[in-house]
Amino acid sequence: MKSFALVVTLSALACVPATAAPKHPRHHHVSQTAAHSYAAQPQIACTVVGCAPVPRGCHPEMGYTPDGTPTGFDVAVCGGGAYTLYGNRR
């Protein structure tokens, strides 16, 4: 009798899908005002002095030693390449 109940239970569970979808899918809409009000995330440069946000108007590039060897650290290049922060660039 116990084995019969086990077989019936297992066969009933086999008919149920593993992940049942909800009857009414929920859509999370963000209003246009809210979508435009989120601030952009700043870029991060991992420099010799540590990882820091790149200032506005700058972008991270690979850093080099004065003899041209890559350092493995970033430098922040600002002003269209006019100057760098935290190291040398090629």
C-alpha positions as CSV (number, residue, x, y, z in Angstrom):
1,M,0.0,0.0,0.0
2,K,2.9,2.4,0.8
3,S,4.5,1.7,-2.5
4,F,1.3,2.3,-4.3
5,A,0.9,5.7,-2.7
6,L,4.5,6.5,-3.6
7,V,3.9,5.6,-7.2
8,V,0.8,7.7,-7.4
9,T,2.6,10.7,-5.8
10,L,5.6,10.5,-8.1
11,S,3.4,10.2,-11.2
12,A,1.3,13.2,-10.1
13,L,4.5,15.3,-9.5
14,A,5.8,14.3,-13.0
15,C,2.8,16.1,-14.6
16,V,3.6,19.4,-12.8
17,P,6.1,21.6,-14.7
18,A,9.2,22.4,-12.7
19,T,8.8,26.2,-13.1
20,A,5.3,27.4,-13.4
21,A,4.9,30.9,-15.0
22,P,2.6,33.4,-13.3
23,K,-0.8,33.8,-14.8
24,H,-0.4,37.5,-15.4
25,P,3.2,38.6,-16.3
26,R,4.2,41.8,-14.6
27,H,5.7,44.5,-16.7
28,H,7.7,47.1,-14.9
29,H,7.7,50.3,-17.0
30,V,9.9,53.2,-16.1
31,S,8.4,56.6,-17.0
32,Q,10.3,58.8,-19.5
33,T,11.0,61.3,-16.8
34,A,12.5,58.7,-14.5
35,A,14.5,57.0,-17.3
36,H,16.2,60.3,-18.1
37,S,16.9,61.4,-14.5
38,Y,19.3,58.5,-13.7
39,A,22.9,59.8,-13.6
40,A,25.5,58.1,-15.9
41,Q,28.1,56.0,-14.1
42,P,31.6,57.6,-14.2
43,Q,34.4,55.6,-15.8
44,I,37.0,54.1,-13.5
45,A,40.7,54.2,-14.1
46,C,43.0,51.9,-12.1
47,T,46.1,54.0,-11.8
48,V,49.3,53.7,-9.9
49,V,47.7,55.5,-6.9
50,G,44.6,53.3,-6.9
51,C,41.3,53.1,-8.7
52,A,39.5,56.4,-9.0
53,P,36.7,57.9,-11.1
54,V,37.9,59.6,-14.3
55,P,37.2,63.3,-14.3
56,R,34.6,64.7,-16.7
57,G,36.2,65.4,-20.1
58,C,38.8,62.7,-19.6
59,H,39.1,59.0,-20.6
60,P,41.3,56.1,-19.4
61,E,44.1,54.8,-21.5
62,M,47.0,52.3,-21.0
63,G,49.9,53.9,-19.0
64,Y,53.5,53.6,-20.0
65,T,56.9,54.2,-18.4
66,P,59.1,57.0,-19.9
67,D,61.0,54.4,-21.9
68,G,57.7,53.0,-23.5
69,T,57.2,49.9,-21.4
70,P,53.5,49.3,-20.5
71,T,52.9,49.7,-16.7
72,G,49.7,47.7,-16.5
73,F,48.0,50.8,-15.0
74,D,45.7,53.3,-16.6
75,V,46.2,57.0,-17.0
76,A,43.5,59.6,-17.5
77,V,43.9,61.5,-20.7
78,C,42.2,64.9,-20.6
79,G,41.6,67.8,-23.0
80,G,41.8,65.9,-26.3
81,G,45.2,64.4,-25.3
82,A,46.7,67.7,-24.1
83,Y,47.6,66.3,-20.7
84,T,47.4,63.1,-18.6
85,L,46.7,62.4,-14.9
86,Y,48.5,59.6,-13.0
87,G,51.3,58.8,-15.4
88,N,52.6,58.8,-19.0
89,R,51.0,57.8,-22.2
90,R,52.7,56.8,-25.4
